[in-house]
Amino acid sequence: MKNIVILISGRGSNMESVVRASQAEQWPARIAAVISNKADAAGLVFARANGIVTAVVPSKDFASRADFDVALQQAVDAFAPDLVVLAGFMRILTAPFVEHYAGRMINIHPSLLPDFPGLATHRQALEAGVARHGVSVHIVTAELDHGPVLGQAEVEVLPGDTEATLAARVLVQEHILYPRVIRAFIEGRPGAGSGTAA
Ligand code: GAR
């Protein structure tokens, strides 16, 4: 049985979709812990209610990014993770932290990478006038939102779309794509998780 540790910062809806899929599909992996850098992250409530161990490493308590990452690494390693899943974890990670989890840490990003790295991806997509937008799951590397892509799902950008309507349509695909890619990854089929589900 492999161990997955999920890192969140807020709502946690992607974490929720992964937890639900892992339970419903009886993955050969368990969600060993959900860890947040914010004590009030709403996702912690769902995790606890589902019997998952939670931990908080408050980023606001640390003077430097490096100090925080050392504490976070200790908290994560306590659960001997085979895979670290970033699910709306809104922190830039230091190079030593990324290196420590090289090849076993993945992220979900709400754009069709390499398009629109960084924040406000839906606004970026609308301002660029693209016809297709979507979500990517990628291996985390030192450069923000630039690691090898494991899977993507697309949505059409519709006339009249706002950031909110586009974000909502992408989020539906996020909740389908992330469990699919994670399952493929832990079963040794990375790349098998691509594709937009209708
Ligand atoms: C998701 O849309 C995720 O793709 C995005 O934050 C949201 C978190 O929602 N992540 C990033 O923008 C990372 N750069 P959630 O907490 O409900 O999963």
Residues whose N, C-alpha, C, O or C-beta is under 5 A from the ligand:
A	BS01	GAR	G10 R11 G12 S13 N14 M15 A87 G88 I108 H109 P110 G118
